[in-house]
Amino acid sequence: MKNIDWKSIFKRTANFICFTLSLIFLIYNISILGFFYLLVTFGETQGTMIYSLISVAGILLVIIPLVFKLARFKFYYFALIGLHFMTAFMPIFMKKMGGVFDKLL
């Protein structure tokens, strides 16, 4: 009878769950429909805050496997962290661009 290595199964499962949830959060945040849905549902200030908090939650989900050394290929995790930072600052960037276009037009 073969012993089951529960520790490695748990590590792989936790790694997969964290990476997948973070990727789902990123896909939702990058889609403009997600941002406008939050703006329409919760208003501008609260929608922007929730949008940024989803990005922060995605960053925390990516950091978990890095801290506990569950990740084998770290490039993908660092790329996810960078993309989440970009999406966290996207509402601020959109407001600044709106101000620039108002001055130009």
C-alpha positions as CSV (number, residue, x, y, z in Angstrom):
1,M,0.0,0.0,0.0
2,K,1.3,3.4,-1.0
3,N,1.3,6.4,1.4
4,I,-0.5,9.5,0.3
5,D,1.6,12.6,0.6
6,W,-1.1,14.9,2.0
7,K,1.3,17.8,2.6
8,S,2.1,18.2,-1.1
9,I,-1.5,17.7,-2.1
10,F,-2.5,20.5,0.3
11,K,0.3,22.8,-1.0
12,R,-0.7,22.3,-4.7
13,T,-4.4,22.8,-3.9
14,A,-3.8,26.0,-1.9
15,N,-1.5,27.3,-4.6
16,F,-4.0,26.6,-7.3
17,I,-6.9,28.1,-5.4
18,C,-5.0,31.3,-4.5
19,F,-3.6,31.8,-8.1
20,T,-7.0,31.1,-9.7
21,L,-9.0,33.4,-7.4
22,S,-6.4,36.2,-8.0
23,L,-6.6,35.7,-11.7
24,I,-10.5,35.8,-11.6
25,F,-10.3,39.1,-9.6
26,L,-7.9,40.5,-12.2
27,I,-10.1,39.5,-15.1
28,Y,-13.1,41.1,-13.4
29,N,-11.2,44.3,-12.6
30,I,-9.6,44.7,-16.0
31,S,-12.9,44.4,-17.8
32,I,-14.4,47.9,-18.0
33,L,-17.8,46.4,-17.5
34,G,-16.8,45.4,-13.9
35,F,-15.7,49.0,-13.2
36,F,-18.8,50.6,-14.6
37,Y,-21.1,48.1,-12.9
38,L,-19.5,49.1,-9.5
39,L,-19.9,52.8,-10.4
40,V,-23.5,52.4,-11.3
41,T,-24.4,50.2,-8.4
42,F,-22.5,51.9,-5.6
43,G,-21.8,55.4,-6.8
44,E,-18.5,57.0,-7.7
45,T,-16.6,57.1,-4.4
46,Q,-17.8,53.8,-3.0
47,G,-17.5,52.0,-6.4
48,T,-14.0,53.2,-6.8
49,M,-13.1,52.1,-3.3
50,I,-14.6,48.6,-3.9
51,Y,-12.7,48.4,-7.2
52,S,-9.4,49.1,-5.5
53,L,-10.1,46.8,-2.6
54,I,-10.7,43.9,-5.1
55,S,-7.3,44.6,-6.5
56,V,-5.8,44.6,-3.0
57,A,-7.5,41.3,-2.3
58,G,-6.0,39.9,-5.5
59,I,-2.5,41.1,-4.4
60,L,-2.9,39.4,-1.0
61,L,-4.1,36.2,-2.6
62,V,-1.0,36.2,-4.8
63,I,1.4,36.9,-1.9
64,I,0.1,33.9,0.1
65,P,1.9,31.3,-2.1
66,L,5.0,33.5,-2.3
67,V,5.3,33.8,1.5
68,F,4.7,30.2,2.2
69,K,7.0,29.1,-0.6
70,L,4.3,27.2,-2.5
71,A,5.1,28.8,-5.9
72,R,7.5,27.0,-8.2
73,F,7.4,29.6,-11.1
74,K,7.5,33.0,-9.4
75,F,7.5,35.1,-12.6
76,Y,3.7,34.5,-13.0
77,Y,3.0,35.6,-9.4
78,F,5.1,38.8,-9.8
79,A,3.4,39.6,-13.1
80,L,0.0,39.2,-11.3
81,I,1.1,41.5,-8.6
82,G,2.2,44.1,-11.1
83,L,-1.1,43.8,-13.1
84,H,-3.1,44.1,-9.9
85,F,-1.2,47.3,-9.0
86,M,-2.0,48.7,-12.4
87,T,-5.7,48.0,-12.0
88,A,-5.8,49.4,-8.5
89,F,-4.6,52.7,-9.8
90,M,-6.8,52.7,-13.0
91,P,-9.7,54.7,-11.4
92,I,-7.3,57.4,-10.4
93,F,-5.7,57.4,-13.9
94,M,-9.2,57.6,-15.5
95,K,-10.1,60.7,-13.3
96,K,-6.8,62.4,-14.3
97,M,-7.4,61.7,-18.0
98,G,-10.9,63.0,-17.7
99,G,-9.5,66.3,-16.4
100,V,-6.9,66.4,-19.2
101,F,-9.6,65.9,-21.9
102,D,-11.8,68.5,-20.4
103,K,-9.0,71.1,-20.7
104,L,-8.2,70.0,-24.3
105,L,-11.8,70.0,-25.5
